[in-house]
Amino acid sequence: MTLPPLKAFKRYLPILDWGRHYSRDTLTNDLVAAVIVTIMLIPQSLAYALLAGLPAEMGLYASILPLVAYAVFGTSRALAVGPVAVVSLMTAAAVGNLALQGTAEYAAAAIILAFLSGLILLIMGFFRLGFLANFLSHPVIAGFITASGIIIATSQLKHILGIPASGHNLLELLQSLIANLGQISIWTLLIGISSTAFLFWVRKGLKPLLLARGIKPRLADILAKAGPVGAVAVTTLVTWIFGLHKHGVAIVGEVPQGLPPLGLPSFDWEIWTGLFGSAVLISVIGFVESVSVAQTLAAKRRQRIVPDQELIGLGASNVAAAISGGYPVTGGFARSVVNYDAGAETPAAGAFTAVGILLAALALTPLLYFLPKATLAATIIVAVLSLVDFSILRTTWNYNRADFAAVAATILLTLGFGVEIGVSSGVGLSIFLFLYRTSRPHIAEVGLVPGTEHFRNINRHKVETRPEILTIRVDENLYFANARYLEDYLYDRVVADCDLKHVILMCSAVNAIDTSALESLEAIDARLRDMGISLHLSEVKGPVMDRLARTHFLHDLSGRVFLSQFDAVQQLSKPGSAANRPAHARVSATD
């Protein structure tokens, strides 16, 4: 069905929806939120670019046009798009695998990665493929983010200590750090430790202190969020005054001043093919993280987001990053929460934030020359340690051991072999465990609860059963992976039961029956018929019944199809039950 033109535009351009109701009060709230997020985003953008192994200015470039693109195409009123820690780490791993020569080639590859990610997200959005992200289960994502946070924090210790170190996994990083401990720079260490301690204190202690001094809550919140800017300003000034860069303190150096460079990414077939797999992972993980944040914040205001349109919004943001000298972006958790708490009402807050970052790129970059890399490392460490959450291990251990295995494997493989192998293995293990669980579904023999029309597991409840009737409830869809399991279960159960005349398959939990399962049901029916036993179905759902009606199964079925399990037992318990009437008369109504 073709959408009317106006509805089609509104679907792909959500700005046409919220923009019609934009007011002066909304503008004020969005501007205040933009100021707070801009203050937070400037040091984060620089830090995350360095985490990705890129020039610091690319972090600023990735925080300008992408925010504008999301404001036009995104559906979340509070999501703040830009560079984030996990995607920056994945960018470093992806581009680092190409063994490129020089900073220029490395940066060009990161731009290609953003462009590829944008195209993948746009294609997924136009074809409404957002459901593919469901293959990344929450435990796998939680384990991956926890392991990534540990790797990111460890990778930044070299800047805190002022020593060289490298590696794409925890073992390589630790070995490299230990090997170079003799080269620690005392001045760098002092700056790094003091910045880290200050930023941890700012997160928890500055706002209560300001409120206790009589500062208004909104101003106290802005000042607290400006903590990283304060650390940047003070350490930059100290480094400049005392010439600490001459004493081993690594500094950012010259950051180009001006507008982001506009242009298409270079086309190098070898680089494009080498980055495609990484682009898919970055796209899907970025989308899952972004949508999770967006849905959480939208629910607090009784709003909703459109996941498939979010794919388009994030895709447009990544394409915008690529054509303006940036690298892959997505919605950030901490930044979005700050945007929400600061009162942002529409995506326009992101566009105003982009203006603030643009002004910083035009006017403030010369002031960043003496900025110590240790300060930026401290900013990253404080930000990512909040992502580390080992409680998911305890939760999954207590609730579902299969999910625990997926989480533990994801964490260990990510720490031991890097982010791409870790998340890929986690996804593969989750799918394998799902197939294993559903291939051995829970099957219960049920009986009638006295005085009711309800049927429950005979091993859990006191129920009534009849020796000539066996009722089996399968608590899973029937498909190729579990069809043979059901066959084996039934044959084992009925083979020694001489009194048995009827088997009822209670289908209340069956939402689908595929071709393989249908063939198994036909085989079960034929085998039971040879034993003198009739096979019946009860509580078959409408969509399942529709599919069965297109086959010969119902016509050839030895028994009947009943609307409810109670009706089935009542009918089959009557003397001279009509279980052997002509097949065309044996199908009752279903829902």
N, C-alpha and C positions, 0 to 999 in steps of 0.2 A: 504494500500500500504506500503510495507516494504522499509524503507530507506536504501540506500547504506551504507555500513559500515563506510566510511569516513564521510559522512554527519551526520550519527547517532552519531558518536563520537563528531563531532563539535557541534551538538545540545546540548549534555549533558556535553561537556567539552569546553566551550567557550575559554579557555586558548589556545587551539590549533589554534584558529583564530587570536586573537590579538598577541599571542606569536610569530607567524611567522614574524611579522613586527617590532619586538622590536629592538630599536636602542640605541646608546649611549646617544643621546639627550633625548630620552624618559626615559632612566634610570636616568639621572640627574634630570629631572623634577619630576619623581616619588620619588626619594630619598629626594628632598627638601620638597615635600608635606608630606612625611612620617615623617620627623623631626618635622614639625609644628604640625601635628595631634598627634604625640606621646606626645609632650609637653602638648597638650590640654587634651589628653586622660588619662594620668596618674592620675591626681587628680579627673577627672570625674569618672573613673573606681572605685576608692576607695569610692567616695561619693555615687555613685549609688548602690554599694554593701551594704553600710550602710542603704540607703533608703529601700532596699529590706529586711533589717533585717538580713543580712548575714555578715560573717567575711569579712574584707576589702580586703583580698587577693583574694577572689573569683571574685571580680571585675577585678583584673589583669588577673586571669586565663581565664575569659570570653573575654579577649581582645587579646588573642594570637592565639590559634588554629582556633577559628571561623573566624578570618580575613584571615588566610591562606586558609581555606576551601572555603570562598567566592571568593578569588582570582582565584581559580581553576574552580568553578562552576557558579559564578555570571556573569551577562552580562553588568552591569553598569560599566562604566569606572571611575566614581567618587564617588560611594556610599561607605560610611565608616560604617562598621558593628561593633557592640559592644553593651555594656549595654546602655540602654536609660532610661529616667526618667519614662515614662508612663509604660513601661513593668516592670521596677523595682517595681513600686507601685502595679501593678497587681500581681506580684510574691509575694510580701509581703501579699497582701490580700488573695491570693489563698492558700499559705502555712500556713498563720495564721489561716485559718478556720479549719485546721486539729487538732489543739490543741496538738501539739507534745511536747515532753519533751526534753529540752536541745538543745544546739546549733548544735550538731552533727546531730541529727535527722532532725532538721530544714534545715540544709545545704543539707543533703541527699535528702530531699523532693524537694528542689529547683533544684537539679541536675536531679531528675526524671522528673520534670516539663520541663526542657530544652530538655530532651530526647524525651518526649512525643510530645512536640511542633515540634521538628525536624522530627519525624516520620509522624506527621499529614501533615506538609508542603511537605515532600517528596512524600507522597501518592497523595496529591493534584497536585503536579507538574507532576508526572508520568502519572496521568489520566487527566491532563490538566483541572483542576477544578478551575483555577484562577478566573473564572467568578463568583464564589460564593462570592467573596469579594465585588461584586457589590451590595449585599444586605446591605452593610454598606454605606449609603448615605453620601455625603460630609457634609451636615449640622449635621448629627448625630456624625460623627467623630470630626468635629470642636467643637461641644458642649461637647463631651466627653473629648477631650484634654484640653479644657478650664477649665472644672470642675476638671479634674485630676491635672492640674497645680496649682489650688487653694488648693486642698487637700495636694499635695506634699509640697508646700511652707508652709502651716500651720503645717504639720507634722514635719518640720525641725525647727520650732520655739522653741521646747523643747531643742534642742542643742544650739541654740543661747542664750536662757535664762538660760540654765544649770539646768533645772528642769525635773522631770519625767512626762511623758504624754503618752497616748496611745489612740488608736481608729482607725477605718477603714473608718470613714466618717467625714465630717466637724463638725457636731454637737458633736459627741463623742470627737473629738480632742479639740474643743473649751472648752467644759465642763471640760476636763481633765487639760487643760492649766490654766484655771481660778482657778480651785481648788488648783493648786500647785504654784500659783504666789508668795506665801510667801516664797518659797524656792529658789528664784532667786540667782544665783551666779554672783556677781559683776564682777569678773575677766573674767568669761565666757562671760558675756554680753558685756564687752568692746572688747574682741577679736571678738565676733560674729558681732557686729555692725561695727567695723572698717574694718573687712574683707569684709563684704557685701558692705559697701560704697566704698571701694577700687576697688572691682570687678566691680561694676556699672560704676565707673569712667573709669576703664581700657577699658571697652567695647566701650565707646564713645569718651573718651578724650585722651588716651595715644597715639594712632597712629597719630592723627593730631599734637600732641605736638612733637613727634619724627620727623615727616616730616618737621616741622617748624625749627627744630634744624639741618637740613641738612642730616638726616639719610636716606639712600636709601629705597625706598618703600618696597622691598622684606624683608630687615632686620627689618624695622619698623613693618611690618606685623607679622613677627616671634616673635618679642619682645612683641607686643600687645597680641598675642595669648598665650604667656608665663605668662600672668598676674596671672592666678590661681596658677601656679608653684611658682611665686614670693610670693604670699600670703601664700602658704604652707610653703615655706622655712623660711620666716620671723617669722610667728607665731610659727612654730616648734622651731626655735632658741630661741625666747623670752620665750617660755614655759620651755625649758630646762635650760636656764641661770638663770631664776628667780624661778625655781621650782614651777611653777603655778599649776602643777598637784597635789601638796600638799595643794592647796588652793581651791579645788573644780572644777578645770578645767578638764573636761573629755578628755582623750587622746585615740588615736587609740590603743596604746600598742604594743605588739609584733606582727609583721607580719611575718609569716614563710618565710624564704629565700630559694629560690631554684626553680627547675622546677615544672610546674603544675603536680599534681598527675594524672597518667593515669589509667583508669579502667572503667568498665561498671557500670552503676547505680545499686543500690540494687533493688531487685525485691520483693516488698511488695504489694500484690494484693489490700489491703485496701487503701494504699496510691495512687496507680496507678488509681484506679477507682475514688477515691476522687478528684484527680487532673485533670481528663480527660476533664470535662467541661471547667475548667479554661484554660487548654492547648489549646482547640479549640479557645476560645476567644483571647488568647494571640497570637496564630498563625495568625488568620485572621486580627486582629488589627495591629500586627507588619508588616504583609505583605502589608496591605493597606498603612500604613505610609511609609514603605520603598519604595514601587513602586511609590508612589506619588512624593517622593523626587527624585528617580532615573529618572523618566520620565521628570521631570522639568529640571534637570541638563543635561540630554541627549539632550533635545530639543535645549538647548543653543549652542551645538556644532554640531547640525544636525546629531546626532547619534540616535540610537534606542536601546531599551531594549526588551527582550522577557519575558513578565510577567510569563508565565508558567515555564520558566527556572529560573526565579527569585525565584519561590517557591522552586525549587531544591537547588539553591544556599543558600537561607536562611535556608532550612531544613538541609543541610549539615553543615552549621555554628552552628546550635543549637545542632545537634548531636555531633559535635566537642567540643562544650562547655560542654556538658554532660560528655564526656569521659575524659575531662581534668579538672574536678573540678569546672566548671563554672555554670552559670544559664542562662535563656533565653536571647537571643540577637536579635537585628534587626538593620536595617539601621537608623542612627540618622540624624535628619535634620541639626542641627547646625554643627555637626562634618563633614557631607558630604559637606556642603557649604564651610567650611574651606578647606577641601580636594580639592574641585573644584577650589576655589580661589587661592590655593597654587600651582596650576599647575599640579595636578595629571592627567596623561594621560591614565593609564591602572589600572586594579585591582591589579597589582603588588605593587602599593603604599600601599595598605592594608597589603600585606605580609611583606613589609619592616617596616611598623608600628608595626606589630606583633613582629618583631625582636627587635625593640626598647623597647616594653613593656616587652619582655622576659629578656632583659638586665637589665631593672629596677627591675624585680622580683628577679634576681640573685644578684644584687649588691646594690640596693638602699633601699630595705625594712628595713634594720636596722636603717636607718636615719629617718624612719617614726614613730618611737616609741613615740616621744613626740608631734606628730601632733595632734592639738586640733580637736575634732569632730565639734566644732563650725565653724572652717574654712571650713570643708567639707560641712557642712550645708549651709554656705554662698554660696559656689560654686553651690549647687543644687538650692537654691532659685533664684539666679541670672539667672541660665540657664532656669528654668521652667517658670519664670514670663513672658518670651518672648513668651511662648505658649498661655498665657491667652489673648483671643481676644473676647470681647463682641460685636464687631461690627457685627458679624454674626447674632446677634439677630435683630439689626436694619435692616440689609440687607434682611433677610428672612421675617420680618414683612412687609416691603414695597413691596416685590416681591411675596411671596407665604405664606399665613397664615398657611397652612398645614405644610410646612417645619419649620415655626417658632414654631409651636406646638411641632414638633419632637425635635428641638434644645432645647427649653425651658424645655421640659420634661426630656431630657437626662441630662441637666445641673443640674436640681433640684433633680432628682433621684440619680444621681452620688454623689452630695454633701450630700444628706440626707441618702442614704442607701449603698453607696459604689460603687466601679468601676464596678463590675460584674453585679449587678442589674441595674445600670445606663445604661450601653451599651446594655445589653440584652433588656431592656425596650425600648430603643431608636430604636433598630433594629425592634422589634415587632411593635412599633407604626408606623415606616416608612412603613412597609409592609401593615399594616392595612389602613393607609391613602392612599397608592397607590391603594389598592383594592377598597377603597371607591371612590376615584376620577375616576378610570376607570370603576367602576360600574355605574356611572352616566356621561357618556361621553358627550362632546359637540356635539349636533346635530343641524345642520343648514338647514333651507329651503332656497334653492338657486334659482337664476334666471339669465338670460343672460344679461351681460353688453352690452348695445347698441353699435353696430359697431364692436364688437369683437366676439370671440368664447369662452370667459371666463365666468364662472359662479361663482357668489359670493352671500354671505348672504343677503337676502332681507331686513334685519333689519339694515344693514350697508351701502348698496350701492343702487343707483338707477338702478333697473334692470327690465327686461321684463319677465313676467310670462304668462302662458296660463291657463285658468280655468280648462281645462280637464287634465292637467299634473301637478303632484306634484313631485318635485325633493328634495330628502333628502340626505344630506351629513353627514356621521358619521365620526367624527374625532378621531377614536380610533379603535384598533383591536376589533373584535367581539369574545367574549369568555363567559364562563359560568356566570361570574359575571355581565355582562351588557346585556345579550341576552334578558331577560325579560323586561328590561328598554326600549329597542328599540321596542319591541312588544307593550308595553303600550303607548309609544309616538305615534306610527303610528296609532293605533286604535283610540286614542283620536283625532288625527288630521283628519282622513278621515271619521269618523262616521257621521258627519253632513254636509259633502260636497257632495251635490247631483250631481254636474256637473263633478265630478272627474271620469276619465276613466283609467288613467295610473299613477302608482307610480314608480318612478325611484330611485333606491338606488345607489347613487354615491359613489363608493368604492375607490376613489383616495387615501384616508388616511388609508385604511384597509390593513394591512400587513398579517393578519392571521384570519382565521375563524375556531374555534374549533367545536367539535361535538355538544355541547350544543347549540351554536349559529346557527349551520346548522339546527338543529331541530326547532329552533325558526323561521328561515327563511322559512322553509317548512310550519310551522303553519301560518305564516303571509301570505304566498302565498295562502294557502287554504282558509283563512278567507277573503282575498281580492277577490278571485275568486267568493266566495259566494255573495259578494257585487256587482259583475259585474265589478271589477277593475282588471287590469293586473299589475303584478309586473315585473319590468325590473331591470337589473343591468347595470352599466356603469363603464368604466375605472377600470376594475378588473385586478389586477396585476397578472403576469404570474404564480408565485408560488401558489397563491390562486386559480387561475383558474385550475391549475394542480390537486389540491386536489378536487375541486368541480367536475372535470371531472371523478373522480373515483366513483362518487355516482350517484343516479338517480335524483338528484335535478335539473340539467340542462335539463334533458329530460322531467321532469314533470312541469317545470316552465311555468307559464301562459303567461309570456312575453318573452322578448329577452335579450341577453347580447350584449351591444354595446361597440365598441372600445373607443369612446369618448362621453362625455355628450352632446356635440354639435350635433353629429350624431344622438344621441337618440332623442333629441327634434325635429330635422329636420325631421326624419323619422316618428315619431309618430304624428307630426303636419299635415302630408299630408292627404288629404281626402282618406278614404278607407284604412287606415294604415293596414299593414299586421301583426298586433300584434297577430293575432290568427291563424297563419299558423301552420303546424305540427311542433312539438317541435324540431325535429332533424335539421330543417332548420333555426332555430331561433337564433343560436349562432354565433356571429360575432367573428372576430379575436381579440385577446387581447395581451397585452405585458406581 
